[in-house]
Amino acid sequence: LEDRTLHWLYRRAELLFLPLKGGAANNAILEAIAAEVPIVTSQLPSTEYYTEGQAVFCDSNVQFFNEIDERLSKPKPSHRFIHSNQLCWPSVALEMNEKLYK
């Protein structure tokens, strides 16, 4: 997918449903946060780290179902704002440089 198409898809998503048994899934989570898409995911150290409290964590199929049902039954916000100052490439690159290379 081109970046523009992926951005368009995220902006129209009702939520990001990301059931995981392990792994980081950092790209999907960061892209969903940038597009202000609600995240319903498994509670893992990686998902807790990347979402910084901006997700609903589930640990059973029933809980996943209930959380998704609740979110899809609520009216969708009319628009979302991207946190461009936090997630733009210069900010990300600076943070990566500070945390990884110093």
Secondary structure, DSSP 8 states (H G I E B T S, - for coil): --HHHHHHHHHH-S-EEE--SSS--HHHHHHHHHTT--EEEE--HHHHHHHTT-SEEE-SHHHHHHHHHHHHHS---S-----HHHHSHHHHHHHHHHHH--
